[in-house]
Amino acid sequence: MNPYDPNTEPGTHFVADALGVSNVNMLNTTYRPADPLYRASTRVITSAYELNEQHDRVTVAARDAFPLLESIGRGELGRARVSYAFLRTSILKLGELLTKQDRAYDQLIEVVSAYQRLLPDPDTEHSATKAHEKNREQRAGRDDDWAIEVKRQLKALEVVELDDLRLCRTALGEEPFLSDGTASVPRCCPRPSGG
């Protein structure tokens, strides 16, 4: 259930609906700062609150203009010249604020879409790896490539451990090697020649 009121918090309400979350503020807490999803989710949170703020400004401006419109709507023209001057200013301000609110809404839609594109496909077990390989050219040179590479290495180590192989390091040079625990010489290192 969406805890945000669309009439007072349209940005956070939209995010909660679009992403199925109940607390928009917690969206980035499951990611590390170097993770692209952390940056994308932080942008989503920021954009949601920017839309809420713009909505508040529009609401205040509309409330300020309403009494002027109401009196003119009733035909009360006693102070028409003064009222029209205030009304003109209020309407211009309201128009500018509505334009900013529209931009904030468009930006929120963009950042939510970008965040959703980064999410792994829940139906495919290896979707994160496939997505990385598919978009490798696009992401070349980004500062998060090392984090993705570390995840791949950890996955490779998990597979190695399932086959009862262990990643070990030599005592002197700390060179890595694979061992099944029975061989006196590591599998990946050549046996010393007898001489």
C-alpha positions in Angstrom: 0.0 0.0 0.0 1.3 3.5 -0.9 1.7 5.6 2.2 2.1 8.9 0.3 -0.8 11.2 -0.5 -0.8 12.1 -4.2 -2.3 15.5 -3.4 0.5 16.6 -1.1 3.4 14.3 -2.0 3.1 13.5 -5.7 6.8 12.7 -6.2 7.1 10.2 -3.5 3.7 8.8 -4.3 4.7 8.2 -7.9 8.0 6.5 -6.9 6.2 4.3 -4.4 3.7 3.2 -7.0 6.2 2.8 -9.9 8.8 0.8 -7.8 6.5 -0.9 -5.3 8.2 0.5 -2.3 6.7 1.7 0.9 9.5 4.0 2.1 11.1 6.0 -0.7 13.9 7.3 1.7 15.2 3.7 2.1 15.5 3.1 -1.7 19.3 3.4 -1.8 20.2 1.7 1.5 20.8 -1.7 0.1 23.5 -0.6 -2.3 27.1 0.5 -1.8 28.0 4.0 -2.8 30.2 2.8 -5.7 27.2 0.8 -7.1 25.4 2.4 -10.1 22.1 1.5 -8.5 23.1 3.5 -5.4 23.6 6.6 -7.6 20.4 6.0 -9.6 18.3 5.4 -6.5 19.7 8.5 -4.8 18.7 10.5 -7.9 15.2 9.0 -7.7 14.8 10.0 -4.1 16.1 13.5 -4.8 13.9 14.0 -7.8 10.8 12.7 -5.9 11.4 15.3 -3.2 12.1 18.0 -5.7 8.7 17.3 -7.3 7.1 17.5 -3.9 8.7 20.8 -3.2 7.6 22.3 -6.6 4.1 21.0 -5.9 4.1 22.8 -2.5 5.2 26.0 -4.2 2.4 25.7 -6.8 -0.1 25.1 -4.1 0.9 28.2 -2.1 0.9 30.4 -5.3 -2.6 29.1 -6.2 -3.9 29.8 -2.7 -2.5 33.3 -2.9 -4.2 33.9 -6.3 -7.5 32.3 -5.4 -9.0 35.1 -3.3 -8.3 37.5 -6.1 -9.9 35.3 -8.7 -12.8 34.6 -6.4 -13.7 38.3 -5.9 -13.4 39.0 -9.6 -15.5 36.0 -10.4 -18.2 37.4 -8.2 -18.1 40.6 -10.1 -16.7 42.7 -7.2 -14.9 45.4 -9.1 -14.5 48.0 -6.3 -10.7 47.8 -6.2 -10.4 46.3 -9.7 -7.3 48.2 -10.7 -5.4 47.0 -7.6 -6.8 43.5 -7.8 -5.8 43.1 -11.5 -2.3 44.2 -10.8 -2.0 41.6 -8.0 -3.7 39.0 -10.1 -1.4 39.5 -13.1 1.6 39.1 -10.9 0.1 36.0 -9.2 -0.8 34.4 -12.5 2.7 34.9 -14.0 4.3 33.5 -10.8 1.9 30.5 -10.9 2.6 29.9 -14.6 6.4 29.8 -13.9 5.9 27.5 -11.0 3.7 25.1 -13.0 6.4 25.0 -15.8 9.0 24.1 -13.1 6.7 21.5 -11.7 6.3 19.9 -15.2 10.1 19.8 -15.6 10.4 18.2 -12.2 7.8 15.6 -13.1 9.5 14.8 -16.4 12.9 14.5 -14.6 11.4 12.1 -12.1 10.0 9.9 -14.8 13.5 9.8 -16.5 15.4 8.9 -13.3 12.8 6.2 -12.4 13.2 4.7 -15.8 17.0 4.8 -15.6 16.8 3.1 -12.2 14.5 0.4 -13.5 16.8 -0.3 -16.5 19.7 -0.9 -14.0 17.7 -3.4 -11.9 18.5 -7.1 -12.6 15.9 -9.2 -14.3 14.3 -11.3 -11.5 13.4 -14.0 -14.0 16.9 -14.7 -15.1 19.5 -16.1 -12.8 22.5 -14.6 -14.6 20.9 -11.4 -15.8 23.3 -9.1 -14.1 26.3 -10.7 -15.9 24.4 -10.8 -19.2 23.5 -7.2 -18.9 27.1 -6.3 -18.1 28.4 -8.2 -21.1 25.7 -6.8 -23.4 26.5 -3.2 -22.4 30.2 -3.5 -21.8 31.0 -1.2 -24.7 28.7 1.5 -23.4 30.1 1.3 -19.9 33.8 1.2 -20.8 35.8 3.7 -18.9 33.2 4.2 -16.1 34.6 4.3 -12.6 32.4 1.4 -11.4 33.9 -1.2 -13.8 36.2 -2.5 -11.0 33.2 -3.2 -8.7 31.5 -5.2 -11.4 34.8 -7.1 -12.0 35.1 -7.9 -8.3 31.6 -9.3 -8.3 32.5 -11.6 -11.2 35.6 -12.7 -9.5 33.7 -13.5 -6.3 31.2 -15.5 -8.4 34.0 -17.5 -10.0 35.4 -18.3 -6.5 32.0 -19.6 -5.4 32.0 -21.9 -8.4 35.5 -23.1 -7.6 34.6 -23.8 -4.0 31.6 -25.9 -5.2 34.1 -28.2 -6.9 36.2 -28.6 -3.7 38.9 -26.4 -5.1 40.4 -23.7 -3.0 42.1 -20.5 -3.9 45.4 -20.5 -1.9 48.5 -18.3 -1.8 52.1 -19.4 -1.6 53.9 -18.6 1.6 56.7 -16.6 0.1 55.4 -14.7 -2.8 51.7 -14.9 -2.0 51.0 -16.0 -5.5 47.5 -17.3 -5.9 46.9 -20.9 -6.9 44.1 -23.5 -7.0 44.3 -26.6 -4.8 42.1 -29.5 -4.1 43.8 -30.1 -0.8 45.5 -33.4 -1.7 48.3 -32.4 -4.1 51.5 -31.2 -2.6 52.1 -29.0 -5.6 49.4 -26.5 -6.8 47.5 -27.6 -9.9 48.2 -24.4 -11.8 51.9 -24.3 -11.1 54.4 -26.5 -13.0 56.1 -29.3 -11.0 59.7 -28.6 -10.2 62.0 -30.5 -12.5 64.0 -33.2 -10.7 67.7 -32.4 -10.9 
